[in-house]
Amino acid sequence: MRMKSKLEVIAKSEMTWIHDASLKILAETGVVFHSEEALAIFKKHGAKVNGKTVCIPPQMVKQALESAPKTFRWKARNDEHSVTVGDPEEKLLLQPNSGPVFIQDLDAGRRTATLKDFANIIKLCQASKIVSLVGAFPVDPLDVNSDKKHLYMMHAILKHTDKPLIGFETDGPKVRQTLEMVEIAMGQKDFLHQHHCIGVAVCPLSPLAYTAIACETIIEFAQKNQTIFFTAAIMAGFSGPISLLGTTIL
């Protein structure tokens, strides 16, 4: 089954207005980054840095957009599962949800999730003809030490799927460890620098701020040439405007 990846919720005539309003917020209000390394990177490339607030000029945004390819190949360990992101003829790319700490068991009912549950969901994603990207936190296994959870989870992902991968937002050293595991599984040194193999969803601290962990995740993935999704995670009326357009701009 193939589904075209066109989902339009905003008219094309409104796009320019939304873009210009977003540029105004970035340049005049700015974004808070709780990371000295991130602040130094922005300052080096010409952004105005005042304390932890970064004001990003329109020209910097323009250069960043121009540097991004219209499409890219997301490489899977099994190349039959590789996908092209941005291709209008490509099917809609689906991944499992992320974040639940509970799972519904047919025998025990609602309970906290375990590493076995996590692995079982990865197996289901591998078997599914609908799910294209596998990983993230379909459930958060609470029976594993939090300091080593990322290792057990990435091991389960690499063991049970050969589809394109989704990683975790966590601190820099843990991100590096998971990326090293992926490179080992790919079987070639510097494989990640040459291919896009794993992505990660990064949520801001809405509105207009990024935690140290979010910044470290972004930096580590960018340095390895891997994919990053910026998911706004705004709650309309709470951490952002109540209107759809206002939330889109923020």
matplotlib code that plots the C-alpha trace (Angstrom):
import matplotlib.pyplot as plt

x = [0.0, 1.3, 0.1, 1.2, 2.9, 0.8, -1.0, -1.9, -3.4, -2.3, -2.9, 0.1, -1.0, -0.4, 3.1, 5.0, 3.2, 3.9, 7.6, 8.0, 6.4, 8.6, 11.7, 10.6, 10.3, 13.7, 15.4, 13.7, 12.5, 15.1, 15.4, 16.9, 19.6, 20.7, 24.0, 27.3, 28.4, 25.3, 25.7, 29.3, 28.2, 25.6, 27.9, 30.6, 28.2, 27.0, 23.9, 23.4, 23.9, 22.7, 23.2, 21.4, 19.1, 20.1, 18.6, 18.9, 19.0, 17.0, 20.1, 21.4, 18.0, 18.1, 21.6, 20.5, 17.5, 19.5, 22.0, 19.3, 18.7, 15.2, 15.5, 17.8, 18.2, 17.6, 19.8, 18.7, 20.9, 18.8, 18.8, 15.4, 14.0, 15.9, 13.6, 13.8, 12.7, 11.1, 10.1, 6.5, 6.2, 7.4, 4.9, 4.1, 6.8, 5.5, 7.2, 6.0, 4.8, 7.2, 7.0, 4.4, 5.4, 2.4, 1.4, -2.0, -1.5, -4.3, -3.6, -2.5, -4.3, -2.6, 0.9, 4.4, 6.4, 9.5, 12.4, 10.7, 7.7, 10.0, 11.7, 8.3, 7.1, 10.3, 9.6, 6.1, 7.4, 9.9, 7.1, 4.7, 4.3, 3.1, 5.9, 9.0, 11.1, 11.8, 13.1, 12.4, 10.4, 7.3, 7.3, 9.7, 11.0, 11.1, 12.8, 16.2, 18.6, 18.2, 21.9, 22.2, 18.7, 19.8, 22.3, 19.7, 17.1, 19.5, 20.7, 17.1, 16.5, 19.6, 18.9, 15.3, 15.1, 17.0, 14.8, 15.9, 16.4, 15.1, 17.3, 16.8, 17.1, 19.5, 22.8, 25.8, 27.8, 24.8, 24.0, 27.6, 27.4, 24.2, 25.6, 28.7, 26.5, 24.7, 28.0, 29.3, 26.0, 26.6, 30.0, 32.0, 34.0, 32.7, 29.6, 27.4, 29.4, 28.7, 25.0, 21.9, 21.0, 19.3, 17.1, 16.0, 13.1, 14.1, 11.4, 12.0, 11.1, 8.1, 7.9, 11.2, 13.8, 16.0, 17.3, 20.9, 20.0, 18.2, 21.2, 23.6, 21.4, 21.3, 25.0, 26.0, 23.6, 24.7, 28.3, 27.6, 25.6, 22.4, 18.8, 17.0, 13.3, 12.4, 9.0, 7.5, 5.5, 3.5, 0.2, -2.1, -3.4, -0.9, 2.7, 1.7, -1.1, -4.5, -4.9, -3.4, -1.6, -0.2, 1.1, 2.6, 4.5, 5.9]
y = [0.0, 3.4, 6.7, 10.0, 12.2, 15.4, 16.7, 20.4, 22.2, 25.8, 27.5, 28.3, 31.9, 32.0, 30.4, 33.7, 35.5, 32.7, 32.6, 36.4, 36.4, 33.5, 35.4, 38.4, 36.3, 34.7, 38.1, 40.3, 38.0, 35.3, 31.8, 30.7, 28.0, 26.4, 25.3, 27.2, 25.1, 26.0, 29.7, 29.7, 28.0, 30.7, 33.5, 32.1, 32.1, 35.7, 35.5, 38.1, 36.4, 38.2, 36.0, 32.7, 34.4, 34.1, 36.4, 34.8, 37.2, 36.4, 35.9, 33.1, 31.4, 31.8, 30.3, 27.4, 26.7, 26.9, 24.4, 21.7, 19.2, 18.9, 15.1, 12.7, 8.9, 7.4, 4.4, 1.2, -1.8, -3.7, -1.5, -2.8, -0.8, 2.4, 5.4, 8.8, 11.7, 14.6, 12.5, 13.3, 9.8, 8.2, 6.7, 8.4, 7.6, 6.4, 5.6, 4.3, 6.8, 8.0, 8.4, 6.2, 4.6, 2.3, -0.6, -2.4, -6.2, -8.6, -10.6, -8.0, -4.9, -1.5, -1.8, -0.2, -1.1, -3.4, -3.9, -7.0, -4.9, -2.5, -5.3, -6.8, -3.5, -3.2, -6.7, -5.6, -2.5, -4.6, -7.0, -4.1, -3.1, 0.3, 1.4, 2.7, 4.1, 2.1, 3.1, 6.1, 5.4, 3.4, 2.6, 3.6, 0.5, 1.1, -2.2, -1.0, 1.3, 4.8, 5.3, 2.4, 2.3, 3.9, 1.0, -1.7, 0.0, 0.6, -3.0, -4.1, -1.9, -3.1, -6.7, -6.7, -4.4, -3.6, -0.6, 3.1, 4.0, 6.5, 7.4, 9.2, 12.7, 12.4, 13.9, 14.1, 11.1, 8.8, 10.1, 9.3, 5.8, 5.0, 6.5, 4.3, 1.3, 2.1, 2.5, -0.9, -2.5, -0.9, -2.6, 0.3, 3.1, 6.6, 5.0, 7.7, 10.5, 9.1, 8.1, 9.2, 6.2, 7.4, 10.3, 11.9, 14.0, 17.0, 19.0, 22.6, 23.9, 25.8, 28.6, 29.5, 27.7, 24.5, 22.5, 21.5, 17.9, 19.0, 21.1, 18.2, 15.9, 18.3, 18.9, 15.2, 14.2, 17.1, 16.3, 12.8, 14.0, 12.5, 13.5, 15.8, 16.5, 19.7, 18.9, 22.1, 20.3, 23.5, 23.1, 25.7, 28.0, 26.9, 27.2, 29.0, 30.9, 29.2, 29.7, 27.3, 30.0, 31.5, 28.1, 27.5, 30.7, 30.0]
z = [0.0, -1.0, 0.3, -1.3, 1.3, 0.6, 3.7, 3.3, 6.2, 5.3, 1.9, -0.2, -0.2, 3.6, 3.5, 2.8, 5.6, 8.1, 7.0, 7.4, 10.8, 11.9, 10.7, 12.7, 15.9, 15.4, 14.7, 17.3, 20.1, 19.7, 21.2, 24.5, 24.4, 27.7, 26.2, 26.1, 23.1, 21.2, 22.0, 20.8, 17.5, 16.9, 17.8, 15.5, 12.6, 13.0, 15.3, 18.0, 21.4, 24.6, 27.6, 26.7, 24.1, 20.4, 17.8, 14.4, 11.4, 8.3, 6.2, 8.4, 8.1, 4.3, 4.1, 6.3, 4.1, 0.9, 2.3, 2.9, 0.1, -1.3, -0.9, 0.8, 1.0, 4.5, 4.5, 6.1, 7.0, 4.5, 1.5, 0.4, 3.4, 2.5, 1.8, 0.1, 2.3, 0.3, -2.7, -3.6, -5.1, -1.9, 0.5, 3.8, 6.2, 9.5, 12.8, 16.2, 18.8, 21.5, 25.3, 26.9, 30.2, 30.3, 28.1, 27.8, 28.4, 27.4, 30.5, 33.1, 31.8, 32.1, 33.6, 33.4, 30.3, 30.3, 28.0, 26.7, 25.7, 24.0, 22.0, 21.1, 19.6, 17.6, 16.2, 15.3, 13.5, 11.6, 10.4, 9.5, 5.9, 7.1, 9.5, 7.6, 10.5, 13.7, 17.1, 19.5, 22.7, 21.6, 25.4, 28.1, 29.8, 33.5, 34.5, 33.2, 35.0, 33.6, 33.1, 30.8, 29.3, 26.0, 25.5, 26.1, 23.9, 21.0, 21.3, 21.0, 18.0, 16.2, 17.0, 15.8, 12.8, 9.6, 8.7, 8.9, 12.5, 15.1, 18.0, 21.4, 22.7, 25.6, 26.9, 24.6, 25.9, 25.7, 22.2, 21.1, 22.5, 20.6, 17.3, 17.8, 18.2, 15.0, 13.1, 14.5, 13.2, 9.8, 9.7, 8.4, 10.1, 9.3, 7.7, 9.3, 7.9, 4.4, 4.9, 6.7, 8.8, 12.0, 12.9, 16.1, 17.2, 19.3, 21.3, 22.4, 25.8, 24.4, 23.8, 22.2, 24.3, 24.1, 27.1, 27.4, 26.5, 23.4, 22.3, 23.0, 20.9, 18.0, 18.0, 18.2, 15.4, 13.2, 13.7, 12.5, 9.5, 10.8, 10.5, 13.1, 13.4, 15.2, 16.8, 18.2, 20.9, 21.5, 23.5, 21.9, 24.5, 27.2, 25.8, 22.6, 20.9, 20.7, 17.0, 14.4, 12.5, 15.7, 16.8, 13.4, 13.5, 17.0]

ax = plt.figure().add_subplot(projection="3d")
ax.plot(x, y, z, "-o")
ax.set_aspect("equal")
plt.show()
